[in-house]
């Protein structure tokens, strides 16, 4: 069984700095799911915020997959947050054409810290108890978030960015009983771009790109394989979520995991610079 999981943000949005094709057609999305089945990829990651992603999955039929989805941010002025959780999940299930999901995450973990946090947690616990979601948890962007929320709600599942540049969460991968799914393996495709195609806004990190591409060339390793080898080498990681916009891309990624390169002796590319490793900051570069 592969540890890859298929992220489906591309099914609903034009996503990723290296995405030249835009959203795949419904037919192509179906081909992607068939490739996933063929390689034993049995978990899909979606979210209400991913545009039409849930609807596309429902139209294609995904009852043979485990599905993780995420709630939208809690609306301002919400007075019945616990009921809101259940309503939102029910609407997601209708779009997905499923009776339950494997995982339900808060897309914005800080919703647990607000004045309605206790009600949000109650709603999450309620949908787990009712069987609408097997596991509950949070999607996080920064290590500090995990420390803030882990005492507010029991976490079954945490999704976190981890890649060769962003290793901040590596030391937190062994929280007792918490299933870890990683995302941003390719940093929205930035790590896959040829050196000459890296946008000018990222040139302040030119030394890092020169080192990265120098090692790829020196070892004759494709960037996809090098990027995947890192999260797959971490024993605390249950799933590595990857997104594609074509069936051939997913096939190439799945094949790359079968004999990953050993990059333990490569120089470290890790950085704590949030302007680079958090894509939400890129519009300010």
Secondary structure, DSSP 8 states (H G I E B T S, - for coil): ---EEEE-HHHHS---TT--S-S--HHHHHHHHHHHHHTT--EEE--TTSTTHHHHHHHH--TTSEEEEEE----TT-S-HHHHHHHHHHHHHHHHT-S-EEEEEESSGGGGTSTTHHHHHHHHHHHHHTTSEEEEEEEESSHHHHHHHTTTS--SEEEEE--SS--TTGGGTT-TT-EEEEE-TTTTTGGGS-GGGS-GGGGGGHHHHHHHHHHHHHHT--HHHHHHHHHHT-TT-SEEEEE-SSHHHHHHHHHHTTT----TTS-------HHHH-GGGGGG-
